[in-house]
């Protein structure tokens, strides 16, 4: 069974793998690069609206595991 990652860790991983600077990601999503930087360092969390914007931009979606996936 694959390890389960909490949502914020999945978003951090997607940001890191995107290859975009935090400045560019911030420009594209309307989230400040300082807020993104603090999030990436684990100093602050993000509210659901901000997580939604980042997830949409990064092509992430939340799914529920069922049956054989669990």
C-alpha positions as CSV (number, residue, x, y, z in Angstrom):
1,X,0.0,0.0,0.0
2,X,1.3,3.4,-0.9
3,X,1.9,5.9,1.9
4,X,-0.9,8.4,2.4
5,X,0.1,12.1,2.1
6,X,-1.9,14.8,3.7
7,X,-3.4,17.4,1.3
8,X,-0.9,20.1,2.2
9,X,2.0,17.8,1.5
10,X,0.6,16.9,-1.8
11,X,0.2,20.5,-2.8
12,X,3.8,21.2,-1.6
13,X,5.0,18.3,-3.7
14,X,3.1,19.6,-6.8
15,X,4.5,23.1,-6.4
16,X,8.0,21.7,-6.1
17,X,7.5,19.4,-9.2
18,X,5.9,22.2,-11.2
19,X,9.3,23.8,-11.8
20,X,7.8,27.3,-11.5
21,X,9.2,29.9,-9.1
22,X,7.1,30.9,-6.2
23,X,7.0,34.4,-7.7
24,X,5.5,33.1,-11.0
25,X,3.1,30.7,-9.3
26,X,1.9,33.6,-7.2
27,X,1.4,35.8,-10.2
28,X,-0.6,33.1,-11.9
29,X,-2.8,32.3,-8.9
30,X,-3.1,35.6,-7.0
31,X,-1.3,34.1,-4.0
32,X,1.6,36.2,-2.6
33,X,5.0,34.6,-3.1
34,X,5.8,35.3,0.6
35,X,2.7,33.4,1.6
36,X,3.8,30.5,-0.7
37,X,7.3,30.6,0.7
38,X,6.1,30.4,4.4
39,X,3.8,27.5,3.3
40,X,6.6,25.6,1.6
41,X,8.8,26.0,4.7
42,X,6.0,24.7,6.9
43,X,5.7,27.9,8.8
44,X,2.1,28.6,7.8
45,X,-0.9,26.8,6.5
46,X,-3.2,28.0,3.7
47,X,-6.9,28.5,3.8
48,X,-9.2,26.4,1.7
49,X,-9.8,29.2,-0.9
50,X,-6.0,29.5,-1.5
51,X,-5.6,25.7,-1.6
52,X,-8.4,25.5,-4.2
53,X,-6.7,28.1,-6.4
54,X,-3.4,26.3,-6.2
55,X,-4.9,22.9,-6.8
56,X,-6.8,24.1,-9.8
57,X,-3.8,25.8,-11.3
58,X,-1.6,22.7,-10.6
59,X,-4.2,20.3,-12.0
60,X,-4.8,18.5,-8.7
61,X,-8.1,17.1,-7.5
62,X,-9.3,15.5,-4.3
63,X,-10.6,11.9,-4.7
64,X,-11.9,9.5,-2.1
65,X,-10.4,6.1,-2.0
66,X,-12.8,3.2,-2.4
67,X,-12.7,-0.6,-2.6
68,X,-9.4,-1.9,-3.9
69,X,-7.7,1.5,-3.7
70,X,-7.8,1.5,0.1
